[in-house]
Amino acid sequence: MDRSKLHGTGVALVTPFKSDFSIDYDALKRVIDHVSDGGVDYLVILGTTGEAPTVSAEEKNRITEFVIENNKKNLPIVYGLGGNSTKWVTDQIDIIKDYPLDAILSLSPYYNKPNQDGIIKHFEVIADASPCPIILYNVPARTSSNLDASTSIELSKHGNIMGIKEASGDLTQCMEIRNQTSDDFLLISGDDTLTLPMMSIGGVGAISVIANIQPKEFSEMTHLALKGNYADAAKLHYKMLRGYDLVGREGNPVSVKTGLEALGLLERNMRLPLYQGTKQLLNGFKEYFR
C-alpha cells in the first residue's frame, strides 16, 4: 500500500458497550462518524483502546465487518492483533486474511519476556504469514517487553514490516530508529502528548487516543506538523494539554470513554476487570468541553 496513507492521525477506536455489556453498535457508528468527520486519516480497531482482551473472537469479526460497512470515507483500516504465542497470532491472521485490511498493528509479546532475538523471530514469522503489512507496537509499560532500537532497526529490513508505533516514551530510542531506518519506514507516536516532539524528529503522526474525542484538533495538529508548520501545530498541542491529562487520568480506555460520554456519544461502560470512570472525571471532561 501507499505508506503515506498512514501519515497524520490514526484513531484507536473504542468499543462501546451497553449497560448489559453487549456491544453498542449504534454508539460505535456515532464514534466512527465523529472521528471521520473530524478529519482523521485512518482507523485502528481492536487495540488496547478497543478493549480487545475482553472481546470474543466472534465479536471481533462482527466489529471488523461493522467498521468496514460504516467506513463512509473509505479510510484505511488497521487491525490490532498481537499475543504472547507466535502460533496463536499466525492462526488469527489466517482467520482474518480475507478482510480488506490495510495493515496489522502487532504489539511486542507480553508476559513471557522474550529476549531480543526471540522478539525478532516472532515478528519475522508474523510478517511472513500476513497478507498485509505489519506495524510493530512497542508499549513496554503494558508488555514488560521493550523493542530495543536495534531490534526495530533490524525488523525494518523485512519487506512486510512497514513501521512502528512507539510508545516507550524514550525519544532517544525513537531518534535512533529514525536515523537508521529508511525514509519510508513509518515512525508513529503511541503517546498523544509526545506526538509533536516525535514528529519534529521525523515521526509521521500518531495512533491516537484523544482523537476519539478531539479528532479535528489533533488531526489538524499532525497535518500542520507534516507540512513543517510547527509554530501553529504547537498552538494546538498546548490547547490540548488539559485534554491529554484527562485522557490519561484514569487509564486507557477508561478515561477516553468517560470523555466520550461527556460528549454524548456513548455510555462509559467497561467490561471487567476494567471499570467505568469516576463522576469526578466525567465532570472534568464536561468542564473541559465548555
WOZI-V932459 format. One record per backbone hydrogen bond with DSSP energy under -1.0 kcal/mol. NH is the residue of the N-H (numbers start at 1). CO is the residue of the C=O. E is the energy in kcal/mol with one decimal. If there is no record, write none. Layout:
BEGIN
nh=NH co=CO e=E
nh=NH co=CO e=E
END
This chain:
BEGIN
nh=5 co=2 e=-2.0
nh=6 co=3 e=-1.9
nh=7 co=4 e=-1.7
nh=8 co=204 e=-3.3
nh=10 co=206 e=-3.1
nh=11 co=42 e=-2.1
nh=12 co=208 e=-2.8
nh=13 co=11 e=-1.3
nh=13 co=44 e=-2.3
nh=18 co=22 e=-3.1
nh=21 co=18 e=-2.0
nh=24 co=16 e=-2.3
nh=25 co=23 e=-1.1
nh=28 co=24 e=-2.0
nh=29 co=25 e=-2.2
nh=30 co=26 e=-1.8
nh=31 co=27 e=-2.3
nh=32 co=28 e=-2.6
nh=33 co=29 e=-2.7
nh=34 co=30 e=-2.3
nh=35 co=31 e=-2.6
nh=36 co=32 e=-2.4
nh=37 co=33 e=-2.7
nh=38 co=34 e=-1.0
nh=39 co=36 e=-1.3
nh=40 co=35 e=-1.8
nh=41 co=9 e=-2.7
nh=42 co=9 e=-1.5
nh=43 co=76 e=-2.7
nh=44 co=11 e=-2.6
nh=45 co=78 e=-2.7
nh=51 co=48 e=-1.7
nh=52 co=47 e=-1.9
nh=54 co=51 e=-1.7
nh=55 co=52 e=-1.5
nh=60 co=56 e=-2.5
nh=61 co=57 e=-1.9
nh=62 co=58 e=-2.0
nh=63 co=59 e=-2.9
nh=64 co=60 e=-2.4
nh=65 co=61 e=-2.4
nh=66 co=62 e=-2.6
nh=67 co=63 e=-2.8
nh=68 co=64 e=-2.3
nh=69 co=65 e=-2.4
nh=70 co=66 e=-1.9
nh=72 co=70 e=-1.8
nh=74 co=71 e=-2.1
nh=78 co=43 e=-3.1
nh=79 co=103 e=-2.4
nh=80 co=45 e=-2.8
nh=81 co=105 e=-2.9
nh=89 co=85 e=-2.1
nh=90 co=86 e=-2.3
nh=91 co=87 e=-2.4
nh=92 co=88 e=-2.1
nh=93 co=89 e=-2.2
nh=94 co=90 e=-1.7
nh=95 co=91 e=-1.2
nh=96 co=92 e=-1.8
nh=99 co=96 e=-1.9
nh=101 co=99 e=-2.3
nh=102 co=77 e=-2.7
nh=103 co=77 e=-1.1
nh=104 co=133 e=-2.4
nh=105 co=79 e=-2.6
nh=106 co=135 e=-2.6
nh=108 co=137 e=-2.1
nh=112 co=110 e=-3.0
nh=119 co=115 e=-2.1
nh=120 co=116 e=-2.3
nh=121 co=117 e=-2.4
nh=122 co=118 e=-2.5
nh=123 co=119 e=-2.3
nh=124 co=120 e=-2.3
nh=125 co=121 e=-2.3
nh=126 co=122 e=-2.0
nh=127 co=123 e=-2.9
nh=128 co=124 e=-2.2
nh=129 co=125 e=-1.5
nh=130 co=126 e=-1.4
nh=134 co=160 e=-2.6
nh=135 co=104 e=-3.2
nh=136 co=163 e=-2.7
nh=137 co=106 e=-1.7
nh=138 co=165 e=-2.7
nh=142 co=139 e=-2.1
nh=143 co=139 e=-1.7
nh=144 co=140 e=-2.3
nh=152 co=148 e=-2.3
nh=153 co=149 e=-2.5
nh=154 co=150 e=-2.1
nh=155 co=151 e=-2.5
nh=156 co=152 e=-1.6
nh=157 co=154 e=-1.3
nh=158 co=155 e=-1.8
nh=161 co=158 e=-1.7
nh=162 co=134 e=-2.3
nh=164 co=186 e=-3.0
nh=165 co=136 e=-3.6
nh=166 co=188 e=-3.1
nh=167 co=138 e=-2.6
nh=174 co=170 e=-1.9
nh=175 co=171 e=-2.4
nh=176 co=172 e=-2.2
nh=177 co=173 e=-2.1
nh=178 co=174 e=-2.6
nh=179 co=175 e=-2.5
nh=180 co=176 e=-1.4
nh=185 co=182 e=-1.7
nh=186 co=162 e=-2.6
nh=188 co=164 e=-3.0
nh=189 co=205 e=-2.8
nh=190 co=166 e=-2.3
nh=195 co=192 e=-1.2
nh=198 co=194 e=-2.5
nh=199 co=195 e=-2.5
nh=200 co=196 e=-1.7
nh=202 co=199 e=-1.3
nh=203 co=198 e=-2.4
nh=204 co=187 e=-2.6
nh=206 co=8 e=-2.2
nh=207 co=189 e=-2.4
nh=208 co=10 e=-3.4
nh=212 co=209 e=-2.1
nh=213 co=210 e=-1.3
nh=214 co=210 e=-3.0
nh=218 co=214 e=-2.1
nh=219 co=215 e=-2.2
nh=220 co=216 e=-2.3
nh=221 co=217 e=-1.9
nh=222 co=218 e=-2.2
nh=223 co=219 e=-2.4
nh=224 co=220 e=-2.4
nh=225 co=221 e=-2.2
nh=226 co=222 e=-2.3
nh=227 co=223 e=-1.2
nh=228 co=225 e=-1.6
nh=229 co=224 e=-2.5
nh=230 co=228 e=-1.5
nh=233 co=229 e=-1.7
nh=234 co=230 e=-2.3
nh=235 co=231 e=-1.2
nh=236 co=232 e=-1.4
nh=237 co=233 e=-2.4
nh=238 co=234 e=-2.8
nh=239 co=235 e=-1.5
nh=240 co=236 e=-1.4
nh=244 co=240 e=-2.7
nh=245 co=241 e=-2.1
nh=246 co=242 e=-2.3
nh=247 co=243 e=-2.7
nh=248 co=244 e=-1.3
nh=255 co=251 e=-3.0
nh=257 co=253 e=-2.2
nh=258 co=254 e=-1.5
nh=259 co=255 e=-2.1
nh=260 co=256 e=-2.2
nh=261 co=257 e=-1.9
nh=262 co=258 e=-1.9
nh=263 co=259 e=-1.2
nh=264 co=261 e=-1.3
nh=265 co=260 e=-2.5
nh=269 co=267 e=-1.2
nh=274 co=271 e=-1.6
nh=282 co=278 e=-2.2
nh=283 co=279 e=-2.7
nh=284 co=280 e=-1.9
nh=285 co=281 e=-2.3
nh=286 co=282 e=-2.2
nh=287 co=283 e=-2.2
nh=288 co=284 e=-2.0
nh=289 co=285 e=-2.3
END
